[in-house]
Amino acid sequence: MSPDLHDEFRWLEALSGPEVTAWVRARNAEIRAALADDPAFDTLNAQLRQVLDAADRVPFVHWDGTYLYNLWKDEAHPRGLWRRTTLDEYRRTEPSWEVLLDVDALAATEGEPWTWQGAIVARPGHRRCLIRLARGGSDASVVREFDLTTRAFVPDGFALPEAKSDVSWIDADHIYVGTDFGPGSLTASGYPRIVKRWRRGTPLAEATVVYQGRDDDVSVYAVHDPTPGFVRDFLGRRLDFFRREEFLRTVDGELVRIDVPEDAETDVHREWLLIALRSDWAVGGRTYAAGTILVTRLDRFLAGERDLTVVFAPGPDSAPGRHAWTRSHLILSSLVDVRGRIEVLTPGADGWHRRPLPAAVPTQERHVVIVDTNPEYTDEYLLASTDFLAPTALHHGTVGGPAETLKRDPAFFDPAGMAVRQLHARSADGTRVPYFLVGPAGEPSTGPTLLTGYGGFEMAWTPSYSGIIGRGWLARGGSYAVANIRGGGEFGPRWHRAALRENRLRAYEDFAAVATDLVDRGITVPARLGIEGGSNGGLLMGVMLTRFPELFGAVVARVPLFDMRRYHLLLAGASWMAEYGDPDDEADWAFLREYSPYHNIRPGRSYPPVLLVTSSRDDRVHPGHARKMAARMRGYGYDVSYYENIEGGHGAAADNAQLAFKWALMLRFLWRRLTGAGRPGPGSAAGPAGGAGVAPPG
């Protein structure tokens, strides 16, 4: 076996078992012992818990019918109250809520660590719903039918055991269901391969198959649209993370292909079909650029017409964002130089017309995002405006009418003397990479700097208010930077594709360039520059550690991918091969090997201290990634700390207490390592790299 494929810690991939459990408990005991004599940790943990449990924070809501629904967590209800109210009541300082389900009481009654995963309300009528509950925050969940009138689970109602199920209402007595039906019913990614139509009162085994995908698909799905006058069904298969085939299912069961590019996203509302392009599309005598959003009439499109209207065209500094339909309008968000903008588009006899939102929504000075609309009934919308130093506000309005600010988060820290700047670094290939810097105005801070980023899956990292970062880092004198590196969606599909698969190193070079720029500008020095990221951002942290260790004083990686040789074999990893590549393909492994952190950690090097955080219940990114990396680094004698929460799923925290602990652990680790106030971590040992991170690595 090639040395880079030798894996002496493969046994840590077992999700449970005596050896693995003992190893995890030992690591957790080490890090808790290291915190025992640190009163500053307890203070920080309490402060962050206050942020998360604050009674006056915005209770964000979404519409279902005429009600606004919310899941509320606080100290008394750590797993949450699922509740609803009316808009008029929500406007009040202290609304009256109808509690539908107390998740804590249910967990106590049933002896299960339930966490809330959402509800699918039946339309029309809005009297029943399908509730998802997960043990310990995992992606896999049980599904149970719930009566919103009696506020109780329906006896002998629709119910599914724990699985990564996909369900959709058809009518009061039928649902579409994709779940684990037994051997052969799941894809290699662990998601449903088969969709069935299930009738109330019959065994699941008797449900009728309506659609099947292939083993190497990511998943299949079925959705019923009950909109009066536009009742229809859609089926589809996700070929990989970015490509899919979608069909309209006619009343006689025929499948009519929606003939758009496989990597395009589609959305149907009443008579309209919206098409968001990820790649250039030549059709109807024209070529539409990647990032363009088009609208056409669905019936005409299915009949072969290609009369497409451009409602968004990307520019050099702009990218498409989220969209949402109201009953009669399209609300479209976009990013302009990594800040959100909102437009309203309205169809008319002579085409689509644009209008700005009312001045009550601060679309110019703050980042604005769409929260929800109520397209079945009204032209109302909910928007949130936010910024790094200004608390998030929730706004309500009706297209064509006035807007109002409904709620505003409290200020969790004093921003006096702080400023936000957007700066740019030059990557290795000359690309201009933007980043935001938040911290003391004027002279550079004497405190440490924390840099974060993501750079994957076309996800944009945008400005937002964080009481955790504000109270736990900025208020103490630290600076905070957010890197908008390639691989993300900050500038649309082109920005994402630039770091896809064999070009992945560009994202890592971008992040290294931002780190270097922070030092060159005199904002910090490597020994006082810490980095933090999760999931794909955790992979980013691992690459920074192994390829650019001299740039950083400390590294934190949450729920990370590290083993890029086996990631596709672990849990949902196969679904990400379109992003990273196929390790079983020799050509792909050639470029994956170049940066796979687990295969690039070496003995005898000088690495900064590292904290790895994961969850035993993460069924998306396998905890084995972090476990194996920690074990290998320990074996080499490096300063590595490790914490594995037994709950939490991919978020590594199932309630506010766990979330506060996680962030207090990470921020306290970084502060101690970057200011020299800390001591070597519990995983460190005398070895060739002892003391790495105390001074800038060589």
Secondary structure, 3 states (H helix, E strand, C coil): CCHHHCCCCHHHHCCCCHHHHHHHHHHHHHHHHHHCCCHHHHHHHHHHHHHHHCCCCCCCCEEECCEEEEEECCCCCCCCEEEEECHHHHCCCCCCCEEEEEHHHHHHHHCCCEEEEEEEECCCCCCEEEEEEEECCCCCEEEEEEECCCCEECCCCCEEEEECCEEEEEECCEEEEECCCCCCCECCCCCECEEEEEECCCCHHHCEEEEECCCCCCEEEEEEECCCCCCEEEEEEECCCCCEEEEEECCCCCEEECCCCCCCEEEEECCEEEEECCCCEEECCEEECCCCEEEEEHHHHHCCCCCCEEEECCCCCEEEEEEEECCCCEEEEEEECCEEEEEEEEEECCEEEEECCCCCCCCCCCEEEEEEECCCCCCEEEEEEECCCCCCEEEEEECCCCEEEEEECCCCCCCCCEEEEEEEEECCCCCEEEEEEEEECCCCCCCCEEEECCCCCCCCCCCCCCHHHHHHCHHHCCEEEEECCCCCCCCCHHHHHCCCHHHCHHHHHHHHHHHHHHHHCCCCCHHHEEEEEECHHHHHHHHHHHHCHHHCCEEEEECCCCCCCCHHHCHHHHHHHHHHCCCCCHHHHHHHHHHCHHHHCCCCCCCCCEEEEEECCCCCCCCHHHHHHHHHHHHHCCCEEEEEECCCHHHCCCCHHHHHHHHHHHHHHHHHHHHCCCCCCCCCCCCCCCCECCECCC
